[in-house]
Amino acid sequence: MNFLRGVMGGPSAGPQPSGTETIQKLCDRVASSTLLDDRRDAVRALKSLSKKYRLEVGIQAMEHLIHVLQTDRSDSEIIGYALDTLYNVISNDLEEEEQDDSEEENLSKQVDDLGSQFTEIFIKQQENVTLLLTLVEEFDFHVRWPGVKLLTSLLKQQGPQVQQIILVSPMGVSRLMDLLADSREVIRNDGVLLLQQLTKSNAAIQKIVAFENAFERLLDIITEEGNSDGGIVVEDCLLLLQNLLKNNNSNQNFFKEGSYIQRMKPWFEVGDDNCGWSAQKVTNLHLMLQLVRVLVSPTNPPGATSSCQKAMFHCGLLQQLCTILMATGVPADILTETINTVSEVIRGCQMNQDYFASVNAPSNPPRPAIVVLLMSMVNERQPFVLRCAVLYCFQCFLYKNQKGQGEIVSTLLPSTIDATGNSVSAGQLLCGGLFSTDSLSNWCAAVALAHALQENATLKEQLLRVQLATSIGNPPVSLLQQCTNILSQGDKIDRRGSKVQTRVGLLMLLCTWLSNCSIAVTHFLHNPANIPFLTGQIAENLGEEEQLVQGLCALLLGISIYYNDNSLENYRKEKLKQLIEKRIGRENFIEKLGFISKHELYSRAAQKPQPSFSSPDHMMFDHEFTKLVKELEGVISKAIYKSSEEDKKEEEVKKTLEQHDNIVTHYKKVIREQDQELEELKQQINILKSQNEQLQATVTQQVSQIQQHKDQYNLLKVQLGKDTQHHNSHGDTLQMNGIQTEEVNKLKEELEEWKTKHELLQGQLREKDSVIEKLKSSQLEMGTEQSSQISKSGGLEHSNELQKELERLRSQIQLQSAEISKLQTENQKLQVLNATADPVLGHSSATAAQNSEWKGRLEQEIKELKSEVKALSEEKASLKEYLDSSSSTVAILQDEKSKLQQEVAESKKEQDDLLVLLADQDQKLSALKIKLKDLGVPVEDEDDIESGDQGDDDEDGDEEEQD
């Protein structure tokens, strides 16, 4: 404690003697008093003195207070006082609050680190922290709350040491997680602050807290507090969530797998009226957007980022963010952060990029969101931070998105440009920004256009077709030519902003455009002014600002050499190298090329994809361009020193590699086709396997059925053997044979009778059929209502007769079916008798020949009887079907009959009503005529009136002819 004595040694920092003596006496009472009330009063007094005499109380009373915590745990009041006193001693918050009111400023500077020193003393014994964790478990408010505050203060002062002690203590983190479930909001809120300090920069504790269901509890608190409209508690919860998720892949995966991303969507539901946002709401929404960015940060593993991006699209979170993006009245900083968030949600995810391309701004007519954002980017009146955010959004939209790149470039091509000029396209905005007088707009448009060409050789070739109309009367100039023209003019054009920024942007665009595209290099070299300009820029000795331009010119010239296909005789690789050797020097060229990677702004841009610059003057390099420089710098350096022979060898190697690539692509195609064939064959094999399994199943079923039939056959054999033994005991076989012959004769006679009856019935049915056909034809030929009525009456009589005949036929068929069933039963009896009689006849040796003949006849007759019975049953079935059809036709006729009768009755009724009306009218007319005659008015008959009308018409016609 030498440092404490040193602080107290000065006259200005020394406490009053009365205060020191009082504190000493109170410490003695705490240490020596046997009564709990005395110790409690002493600790209460120390608490009241601890704010004013922080140093003295900390030096003299800390050990006694820790002893009280160990021994007097049964009394919650004294424990609460002791914890409050320790908090006042250790915490620097109270000192900072009273710093303005303090008269002794020197003392406040000297004791600024008192908190960390007292914390070291307290945690020197790890048991003290473990004891504090035990006290935090107590439910008593006067114990738990000061314990939480004291532990939070310890973590603020000596975070890593206290974290390690809590981590190794049994269930240390789990005990603190219970604070979030406390029903008292004060303890719960301070528990959130405690967990904030506990989870700072400690991945192990972050994982434990996350798996203790922290996400669920924190999201519940945010929902209860009102999401973005909530107070500072929401802010604290969001800061804790950021601690748990930032740079922690395990927790991010757990957050996604637990479907917690879906619960973030209500945070961003803003209303139509977005004016008058409170400062707390802006802070909350800013932290919420940052939390989304933590999950989809480009620094995360690509797989985790991609899965979070897809989850945000499927739950509607991306759609909600785009709604905020296009809303009106949103504060500028929230709008900027929303653009950055949307950028990282769509970056490298084709599904999200396609959705963003389809988003339209709520304008009349609707414009794509990309166009609206680009308008803000090239507008110099917009805030610098917002323009940077829009550029980042555009870069993320085009990142690994060849479809989006093609759509942007297509708006520049001659065939797709809107001739009416009503709508502004993305390509037109980029060209406008590229050639404006604002250097920042030039740089942003050049970088945006370079991203549209990134790793896409096809679009680099298509962009060569773009023609620009510079002024009226002059021929159009290609976009490539216009860029080089502006580059060569340099500082001649008066621009707002940095002088170097425009040229740096154009050089980055040209380097990206020409890299890995020999056709673009040929177009660039075709302009004879380009190479002299580049060599002139590199050879000059300019200031520090111009060194960056020199380095980029060297890079562009190196690209023109490395990707040169030697199609232009004057600008072959060897000639360009000789030009560098003569005018610049190889060592000087390599030195100028190295200016790029050595620049401070280059190293800043290479750190992360998002363009973040402190001022517009620092906006020089793009992140993706730094990758290109890193890739080409060494290659160009080697290419400059290569001889023509090495170039030839390299070209030969390239050709062989191209041939090899062609062979590989051919074999890849063959392998792909074979894979398709294999897939088809596999599908066929699977189908055949399934068919084989079905056939095997049917075979097993059939085998089991055959086995069942065999078993039944064996049983019948056994039963037949028993029956033969039984019949052998009876000796009256001849009598049985006599009975069989008589019954067979009877059956024959009955069959003949039934045949005749059957023929009669068939004849009757034919007659009925002819009657039904006549009825149908007569119904179809009905023309007028009277003939229909007559035919209906005749049809009714015929239908009645037909109904009676059908009833008779049904009764006869029922009798016939009954007799057929009797015949079938008798036939079955005969078969059984025949089967039993055969062995008996076989054993009689005296009448063997007669029995064999008789047996053959009997079997033949039985077969005939069976066939006849079968035919009768079939005819019976056909008769039944015919009867059913005839009964249905009768029912139909009856329905038609009833309908016709109803219609006839209605027509008769209508005719009667008409006759009555006509009679009444005649009577009325005659009465009126009589009245008119009585009155002396001449009345004519109807025939006279008609003849008079005709005469009038003739007179009118003659008058018209005369006229």
DOVEXRO-836453 format. One record per residue (C-alpha): x, y, z. Coordinates in steps of 0.02 Angstrom, whole numbers, padded with zeros to 5 digits, always signed. Each point is the difference from the previous one (the first is absolute). Example, Ala and Ser with C-alpha at 12.3 -4.5 7.8 and 13.67 -1.06 7.14 Angstrom:
BEGIN
+00615-00225+00390/+00069+00172-00033/
***
This chain:
BEGIN
+00000+00000+00000/+00146+00117-00027/-00093+00090-00140/-00140+00043+00121/+00121+00069+00127/+00079+00103-00137/-00167+00073-00050/-00039+00043+00180/+00172+00072+00033/-00031+00171-00080/-00077+00139+00103/-00136+00036-00128/-00055-00182-00013/+00004-00038+00187/-00168-00034+00084/-00062+00093+00153/+00061-00080+00162/-00176-00016+00066/-00052-00099-00154/+00148-00119+00013/-00028-00030+00185/-00186-00030-00029/+00035-00127-00136/+00129-00087+00112/-00125-00010+00144/-00136-00069-00116/+00119-00132-00067/+00043-00051+00179/-00185-00016+00039/-00028-00107-00154/+00147-00112+00046/-00026-00016+00189/-00184+00024+00037/-00095-00158+00046/-00173+00070-00027/-00068-00006-00178/-00091+00166+00022/+00162+00090+00045/+00091-00072-00149/-00147+00046-00113/+00000+00180+00062/+00188+00012-00026/-00011-00065-00179/-00143+00122-00035/+00108+00142+00062/+00145-00058-00109/-00117+00000-00149/-00049+00181+00031/+00183+00050+00014/+00060-00102-00149/-00046+00130-00131/+00090+00144+00082/+00145-00099+00075/+00017-00130-00137/+00187-00026+00021/-00001-00016+00189/-00149-00118+00004/+00080-00106-00135/+00166-00014+00092/-00066-00033+00175/-00168-00085-00023/+00015-00115-00153/+00062-00152+00096/-00133+00024+00135/-00137+00017-00131/+00055-00159-00088/+00000-00088+00170/-00179+00061+00029/-00051-00074-00169/+00073-00167+00054/-00067-00010+00178/-00164+00099+00007/-00088-00074-00152/-00156-00036+00104/-00037+00186+00017/-00046+00074-00169/+00004+00180+00063/+00183+00002+00054/+00048-00094-00159/-00086+00134-00104/+00091+00140+00092/+00168-00088-00022/-00028-00025-00186/-00052+00181-00024/+00155+00059+00093/+00114-00107-00108/-00087+00064-00156/+00028+00181+00054/+00183-00036+00030/+00034-00097-00161/-00110+00091-00127/+00067+00151-00093/-00174+00051-00058/-00037+00097+00159/+00166+00091-00013/-00037+00049-00179/-00173+00063+00046/+00066+00111+00139/+00153+00058-00094/-00078+00163-00059/-00056+00046+00176/+00163-00043+00081/+00113+00142+00056/+00160-00101-00005/+00035-00047-00181/+00175-00067+00038/-00073-00127+00119/-00121-00064-00132/+00146-00028-00119/+00101-00094+00131/-00142-00117+00050/-00058-00031-00178/+00076-00173+00002/-00056-00039+00179/-00138-00113-00066/+00118-00114-00095/+00120-00006+00148/-00137-00046+00125/-00066-00127-00126/+00172-00083-00004/-00003-00013+00189/-00175-00074+00000/+00029-00131-00136/+00172-00049+00065/-00093-00131+00100/-00108-00090-00129/-00114-00060+00140/-00065+00179+00014/-00070-00006-00179/-00073-00174+00031/-00080+00067+00161/-00072+00145-00099/-00074-00121-00129/-00084-00094+00143/-00074+00160+00069/-00068+00049-00171/-00103-00160+00006/-00095+00066+00152/-00177+00056-00042/-00001+00140+00129/+00000+00165-00094/+00116+00086+00126/+00131-00134-00030/-00020-00042-00183/-00004+00174-00074/+00158+00070+00086/+00087-00166-00038/-00040+00020-00186/+00063+00180+00000/+00161-00047+00091/+00036-00144-00120/-00031+00114-00149/+00122+00128+00070/+00132-00136+00027/-00019-00053-00183/+00017+00181-00059/+00162+00023+00098/+00087-00168-00028/-00104-00089-00134/+00112-00143-00061/+00055-00052+00176/-00178-00001+00070/-00063-00091-00157/+00128-00138+00028/-00050-00020+00183/-00185-00011-00046/+00037-00121-00141/+00090-00125+00113/-00124+00014+00144/-00134-00137-00002/-00160+00058-00087/+00065+00179+00008/-00073+00059-00165/-00162-00098+00023/-00034+00087+00165/+00016+00169-00081/-00117-00051-00142/-00141-00017+00128/+00002+00190+00018/-00088+00017-00169/-00149-00098+00068/-00020+00112+00154/-00173+00079+00009/+00073+00162+00072/+00046+00110-00147/+00140+00090+00093/+00095-00162+00032/-00039-00066-00174/+00063+00159-00084/+00159+00005+00105/+00021-00185-00039/+00005+00045-00184/+00137+00128+00036/+00095-00130+00100/-00008-00126-00143/+00060+00136-00120/+00160+00019+00100/+00015-00188+00027/-00009-00045-00186/+00122+00131-00066/+00137-00081-00105/-00021-00173+00077/-00061-00132-00124/-00013-00139+00131/-00117+00101+00112/-00097+00059-00153/-00035-00181-00050/-00055-00048+00177/-00116+00151+00011/-00074-00039-00172/-00034-00181+00044/-00080+00054+00163/-00147+00063-00105/+00058+00181-00001/-00066+00035-00176/-00177-00051+00046/-00002+00105+00159/+00077+00155-00079/-00118-00004-00148/-00147-00019+00120/+00059+00153+00097/+00017+00101-00162/-00177-00051-00052/-00072+00043+00172/+00084+00171-00004/-00074+00043-00171/+00138-00045-00124/+00076+00156-00079/-00122+00113+00096/+00069-00064+00165/+00115+00090+00121/+00180-00021+00051/-00033-00180+00056/-00021-00047-00184/+00166+00085-00038/+00087-00100+00138/-00074-00164-00064/+00056+00038-00177/+00177+00039+00059/+00004-00166+00093/-00062-00091-00156/+00139+00082-00100/+00128-00061+00127/-00067-00177-00015/-00004-00005-00191/+00144+00107-00063/+00145-00106-00063/-00076-00155+00081/-00044-00126-00136/-00068-00128+00122/-00125+00122+00075/-00049+00066-00172/-00040-00176-00058/-00097-00032+00160/-00097+00162-00025/-00046-00050-00178/-00043-00181+00042/-00110+00059+00144/-00109+00099-00123/+00040+00162+00090/+00029+00093-00164/-00188-00011-00031/-00031+00092+00164/+00101+00149-00061/-00126+00045-00136/-00122+00096+00115/+00142+00115+00051/-00002+00085-00171/-00188+00024-00019/-00011+00189-00014/-00161+00093-00036/-00043+00123-00136/+00026+00149+00114/+00190+00002+00025/+00018+00177+00063/+00054+00043+00176/+00104-00152+00047/+00069+00006+00177/+00187-00009+00028/-00021-00166+00092/-00096-00076-00146/+00137+00054-00121/+00131-00079+00113/-00100-00161+00019/-00031-00018-00187/+00182+00037-00036/+00054-00141+00117/-00129-00118-00076/+00069+00032-00174/+00176-00029+00064/-00057-00165+00074/-00064-00056-00170/+00166+00049-00076/+00093-00103+00130/-00090-00156-00065/+00040+00034-00185/+00169+00084+00016/+00121-00036-00144/+00129-00051+00131/-00107-00147+00056/+00024-00173-00080/-00086-00001-00171/-00113-00147+00042/-00066+00080+00160/-00029+00167-00086/-00092-00082-00145/-00117-00099+00115/-00041+00157+00100/-00034+00097-00162/-00121-00133-00059/-00088-00006+00168/-00021+00190-00004/-00080-00010-00172/-00118-00143+00044/-00062+00082+00161/-00032+00167-00087/+00137+00098+00091/+00082+00058-00163/-00169+00058-00066/-00027+00099+00160/+00171+00083-00016/-00038+00047-00180/-00162+00080+00060/+00099+00112+00119/+00122+00035-00141/-00138+00069-00111/-00101+00085+00139/-00009+00187+00023/+00041+00095+00159/+00132-00123+00062/+00147+00087+00088/+00158+00013-00105/+00112-00105+00112/-00130-00139+00009/-00021+00006-00189/+00189-00013-00024/+00015-00147+00120/-00151-00085-00083/+00086+00014-00171/+00158-00078+00073/-00103-00138+00080/-00095-00040-00160/+00168-00001-00090/+00071-00138+00109/-00163-00100+00001/+00003-00012-00192/+00189-00012-00023/+00043-00159-00097/-00176-00076+00021/-00083-00019-00170/-00176-00020+00070/+00012+00160+00103/+00082+00095-00143/-00141-00050-00117/-00129+00061+00126/+00091+00166+00024/+00002+00025-00189/-00190-00016+00001/-00029+00130+00137/-00081+00161-00061/-00007+00169+00083/-00176+00066+00040/+00007+00136-00134/-00108+00040-00151/+00049-00083-00114/+00086-00132+00109/+00190-00005-00016/+00116-00142+00048/+00083+00021+00170/+00171-00016-00081/-00033+00150-00113/-00062+00105+00147/+00155-00043+00101/+00117+00039-00145/-00084+00169-00018/+00050+00036+00180/+00178-00062-00030/+00035+00117-00146/-00088+00147+00084/+00134+00109+00080/-00127+00080+00119/-00028-00164+00092/+00101-00036+00159/+00169-00082-00028/-00039-00147+00116/-00162-00036-00093/+00089+00000-00169/+00129-00123+00067/-00141-00112+00064/-00086+00002-00171/+00163-00045-00086/+00024-00145+00121/-00178-00058-00034/+00031+00004-00188/+00162-00097+00021/-00085-00132+00107/-00141-00015-00127/+00125-00039-00138/+00113-00113+00107/+00002-00173-00082/-00158+00049-00094/+00029-00021-00187/-00186+00021-00033/-00003+00170+00087/+00160+00053-00088/-00078-00042-00167/-00157+00100+00041/+00103+00155+00046/+00111-00010-00155/-00151-00034-00112/-00070+00172+00047/+00153+00076-00086/-00010-00101-00161/-00077+00086-00154/-00138-00130-00026/-00073+00019+00176/+00009+00187+00030/-00172+00081+00021/-00026+00109-00153/-00140+00102+00079/+00110+00060+00141/-00144-00011+00125/+00092-00113+00123/+00179+00013+00062/+00097-00164+00002/+00142-00054+00113/+00124+00009-00145/-00048+00178-00043/+00023+00052+00181/+00171-00081+00007/+00054+00086-00161/-00067+00165+00065/+00098-00019+00161/+00156-00056-00094/+00007+00159-00105/-00067+00128+00125/+00104+00141+00073/-00008-00073+00177/+00155-00104+00033/-00086-00107+00134/-00140-00044-00123/+00134-00045-00130/+00087-00117+00122/-00161-00084+00062/-00067-00026-00177/+00167-00070-00060/+00011-00124+00145/-00183-00051-00022/+00027-00031-00186/+00159-00098+00038/-00102-00114+00115/-00122-00030-00143/+00148-00070-00100/+00083-00097+00143/+00051-00176-00056/-00115+00006-00152/+00096-00003-00166/-00160-00005-00104/-00064+00165+00070/+00172+00080-00023/-00015-00039-00186/-00181+00060-00009/+00042+00165+00085/+00115+00040-00146/-00157+00023-00106/-00062+00147+00104/+00002+00163-00099/-00019+00172+00079/-00060+00160-00084/+00121+00132+00064/-00071+00153-00089/-00121+00043-00140/+00074-00024-00173/+00148-00105+00056/+00004-00187-00030/-00030-00114+00151/+00149-00058+00102/+00021-00168+00086/-00007-00006+00190/+00179-00063+00006/+00059+00145-00109/-00094+00128+00105/+00079-00066+00160/+00175+00016-00073/-00042+00174-00066/-00051+00061+00173/+00153-00085+00074/+00117+00088-00121/-00080+00171+00032/+00047-00014+00184/-00015+00163+00095/-00058+00100-00151/-00181-00027+00049/-00057+00100+00150/-00067-00125+00128/-00069+00010+00175/+00097-00105+00126/+00166-00090-00009/+00104+00023-00159/+00068-00177+00006/-00162-00090+00044/-00077+00002-00175/+00157-00068-00083/+00021-00135+00131/-00179-00057-00026/+00017-00004-00190/+00166-00093+00009/-00077-00131+00118/-00145-00021-00123/+00119-00021-00149/+00111-00123+00094/-00151-00107+00048/-00071+00012-00177/+00162-00049-00090/+00055-00138+00121/-00029-00174-00071/-00079+00070-00161/+00114+00003-00151/-00133+00081-00112/-00016+00148+00118/+00191+00017+00003/+00001+00003-00191/-00134+00137-00002/+00100+00099+00127/+00162-00015-00098/-00091+00043-00162/-00004+00182+00058/+00176+00064-00038/-00006+00133+00137/-00022-00119+00147/+00173-00080+00013/+00096+00166-00016/-00111+00075+00135/+00034-00146+00120/+00188+00001-00030/+00005+00189+00021/-00093-00009+00166/+00113-00139+00067/+00163+00083-00055/-00034+00169+00083/+00061+00041+00175/-00154+00066+00088/-00054+00034+00179/-00068-00124+00127/-00180+00022-00056/+00045-00041-00180/+00101-00154+00049/-00162-00097+00022/-00054+00046-00178/+00171-00053-00064/-00015-00169+00085/-00172-00030-00076/+00063+00053-00173/+00142-00127+00019/-00127-00133+00048/-00108+00041-00153/+00151-00008-00115/+00052-00165+00078/-00174-00071-00029/+00011+00057-00182/+00161-00101-00017/-00051-00154+00099/-00171-00025-00084/+00060+00054-00173/-00038-00128-00137/+00122+00084-00123/-00140+00035-00125/+00065+00179-00029/+00171+00002-00082/+00054+00169+00071/-00049-00049+00179/+00064-00176+00019/+00063-00054+00170/+00183+00012-00048/-00018+00176-00071/-00090+00061+00156/+00137-00072+00110/+00132+00088-00105/-00098+00161+00018/+00000-00018+00190/+00187-00039-00002/+00039+00157-00104/-00117+00130+00076/-00025-00057+00179/+00121-00137+00047/-00051-00167+00071/+00056+00036+00179/-00089+00168-00002/-00157-00083-00070/-00001-00132+00138/+00030+00134+00132/-00147+00104-00064/-00107-00157-00004/+00042-00030+00184/-00069+00172+00049/-00175-00074+00002/+00021-00136+00130/+00110+00111+00110/-00132+00136+00013/-00087+00019+00169/-00174+00014-00077/+00032-00163-00095/+00030-00097+00161/-00158+00075+00079/-00109-00049-00149/+00071-00177+00001/-00065-00034+00177/-00187-00017-00030/-00124+00011-00146/-00101+00146+00069/+00065+00168-00062/+00024+00098+00162/+00095+00164-00017/+00021+00141+00123/-00013+00132-00138/-00030+00004-00190/+00185+00037-00031/+00047-00171+00073/-00114-00091-00123/+00131-00070-00120/-00002-00190-00004/-00134-00133-00012/+00014-00165+00095/-00023-00111-00153/+00129+00102-00096/+00129-00034+00136/-00024-00186-00033/+00032+00030-00185/+00160+00098+00037/+00062-00138+00115/-00033-00128-00137/+00081+00096-00144/+00145+00092+00080/+00117-00150+00004/-00058-00066-00168/+00033+00166-00089/+00171+00017+00082/+00050-00170-00070/-00075+00039-00171/+00104+00160-00016/+00164-00095+00022/-00045-00145-00116/+00086-00013-00168/-00088-00030-00166/+00051-00182+00002/-00076-00023+00172/-00156+00088-00062/-00010-00121-00146/+00022-00146+00117/-00133+00071+00114/-00118+00021-00147/+00033-00179-00052/-00033-00055+00178/-00160+00102-00001/-00054-00080-00163/+00036-00174+00067/-00092+00045+00158/-00147+00061-00102/+00002-00161-00100/+00013-00095+00162/-00146+00101+00069/-00100-00038-00157/+00037-00186+00019/-00046+00011+00184/-00162+00089-00040/-00039-00131-00133/+00030-00140+00123/-00100+00093+00130/-00143+00008-00123/+00018-00187-00038/+00006-00038+00186/-00154+00108+00028/-00094-00094-00136/+00057-00166+00072/-00057+00056+00171/-00171+00039-00072/-00005-00171-00083/+00053-00081+00162/-00138+00092+00092/-00127-00060-00128/+00066-00179+00013/-00007+00011+00189/-00180+00056-00010/-00039-00146-00118/+00088-00120+00119/-00103+00067+00145/-00160-00023-00101/+00050-00178-00047/+00044-00035+00181/-00169+00058+00057/-00084-00105-00135/+00105-00150+00049/-00050+00022+00182/-00183+00009-00050/+00017-00157-00107/+00088-00091+00140/-00139+00049+00117/-00131-00067-00121/+00102-00162-00024/+00007-00027+00188/-00188+00030+00010/-00031-00125-00140/+00115-00128+00081/-00095+00018+00163/-00166-00017-00093/+00063-00157-00091/+00054-00072+00167/-00172+00036+00071/-00081-00086-00151/+00114-00149+00024/-00048-00012+00182/-00185+00010-00045/+00026-00133-00135/+00083-00116+00125/-00141+00025+00123/-00129-00039-00136/+00097-00158-00043/-00007-00057+00181/-00186+00039+00011/-00032-00093-00165/+00089-00153+00068/-00110+00001+00153/-00157+00018-00107/+00049-00150-00109/+00026-00107+00155/-00170+00052+00064/-00087-00041-00165/+00087-00169-00013/-00097-00057+00155/-00164+00025-00095/-00042-00130-00131/-00149+00076-00090/+00099+00083-00141/-00117-00059-00139/-00148+00080+00083/+00096+00163+00007/+00041-00011-00184/-00184-00028-00039/-00047+00153+00098/+00131+00101-00093/-00066-00048-00172/-00179+00042+00045/+00050+00169+00070/+00103+00037-00154/-00150-00037-00113/-00109+00113+00104/+00129+00138-00010/+00006-00016-00190/-00188+00016-00014/-00003+00152+00114/+00138+00079-00101/-00100-00022-00160/-00150+00081+00081/+00106+00146+00060/+00073+00022-00172/-00172+00017-00077/-00054+00122+00136/+00159+00099-00029/-00037+00013-00186/-00177+00059+00036/+00065+00133+00119/+00125+00059-00128/-00138+00018-00130/-00105+00100+00121/+00148+00111+00039/+00027+00032-00185/-00182+00054-00017/+00022+00118+00148/+00158+00070-00079/-00091+00037-00160/-00140+00086+00098/+00130+00107+00094/+00085+00046-00163/-00167+00052-00075/-00036+00106+00153/+00168+00087-00013/-00022+00036-00185/-00175+00066+00027/+00063+00116+00137/+00136+00068-00113/-00122+00034-00143/-00117+00105+00104/-00017+00172-00082/-00145+00102+00065/-00074+00007+00172/-00157-00095-00050/+00096-00144-00081/+00114-00004+00152/-00150-00012+00114/-00073-00144-00102/+00166-00091-00007/+00019+00028+00186/-00167-00080+00036/+00045-00148-00115/+00171-00012+00079/-00079-00003+00171/-00109-00148-00048/+00149-00090-00075/+00108+00038+00150/-00134-00069+00115/-00009-00159-00102/+00191-00009-00004/+00007+00021+00188/-00120-00145+00023/+00100-00109-00119/+00160+00042+00092/-00078-00050+00164/-00052-00166-00076/+00175-00027-00071/+00079+00037+00168/-00111-00127+00089/+00039-00132-00133/+00187+00035+00011/-00005-00014+00189/-00086-00171-00015/+00125-00052-00132/+00148+00054+00108/-00069-00098+00146/-00018-00158-00107/+00176+00026-00072/+00070+00009+00177/-00090-00163+00042/+00075-00081-00155/+00174+00061+00051/-00017-00075+00174/-00061-00166-00071/+00143+00002-00125/+00124+00024+00143/-00077-00148+00093/+00017-00107-00157/+00184+00049-00014/+00031-00052+00180/-00093-00167-00029/+00098-00027-00159/+00165+00034+00091/-00046-00124+00138/-00067-00131-00121/+00155-00008-00110/+00109-00099+00119/-00141-00119+00039/-00028-00033-00185/+00185-00021-00025/+00007-00141+00131/-00144-00102-00074/+00086-00124-00116/-00161-00078-00069/-00071+00160-00083/+00163+00091-00042/-00035+00030-00185/-00178+00060+00029/+00055+00117+00138/+00137+00077-00107/-00123+00037-00142/-00128+00066+00121/+00132+00107+00084/+00052+00080-00164/-00179+00039-00050/-00037+00069+00172/+00151+00115-00002/-00045+00063-00175/-00180+00035+00052/+00057+00087+00158/+00115+00111-00104/-00142+00042-00117/-00112+00039+00148/+00134+00112+00072/+00019+00095-00162/-00187+00020-00017/-00016+00061+00179/+00140+00122-00032/-00085+00063-00158/-00164+00019+00094/+00084+00099+00137/+00079+00115-00129/-00167+00025-00087/-00079+00033+00168/+00129+00136+00034/-00026+00077-00171/-00190-00003+00028/+00024+00087+00165/+00105+00135-00083/-00128+00022-00137/-00140+00011+00126/+00095+00132+00097/+00026+00102-00159/-00182-00019-00049/-00056+00051+00174/+00108+00155-00015/-00077+00043-00169/-00173-00023+00076/+00047+00117+00141/+00061+00128-00126/-00161-00017-00100/-00102+00022+00157/+00095+00159+00042/-00026+00067-00176/-00183-00048+00010/-00023+00098+00162/+00090+00151-00074/-00105-00005-00159/-00161-00015+00101/+00052+00151+00103/+00039+00101-00157/-00166-00047-00080/-00094+00052+00156/+00091+00166+00005/-00032+00034-00185/-00186-00041+00021/-00010+00116+00147/+00084+00141-00099/-00119-00026-00148/-00151+00008+00115/+00064+00161+00079/+00027+00078-00173/-00173-00048-00057/-00076+00079+00155/+00099+00160-00029/-00052+00008-00184/-00181-00024+00046/+00008+00141+00129/+00082+00117-00127/-00131-00038-00132/-00138+00037+00124/+00082+00165+00050/+00023+00053-00183/-00178-00038-00045/-00062+00098+00152/+00107+00149-00046/-00060-00002-00181/-00181+00000+00060/+00034+00150+00114/+00083+00095-00142/-00145-00032-00116/-00120+00060+00134/+00099+00160+00012/-00011+00027-00188/+00181-00036-00042/+00022-00097-00163/+00081-00167+00035/+00076-00110-00135/+00035-00183+00004/+00179-00065+00002/-00005-00047-00185/-00055+00175-00049/+00138+00079+00107/+00134-00105-00082/-00061+00042-00176/-00006+00185+00048/+00179-00002+00061/+00057-00076-00162/-00089+00136-00099/+00082+00137+00104/+00170-00073-00034/-00033+00000-00188/-00053+00182+00003/+00158+00050+00095/+00108-00089-00129/-00086+00093-00146/+00028+00169+00083/+00185-00037+00022/+00016-00045-00185/-00086+00162-00052/+00118+00101+00110/
***
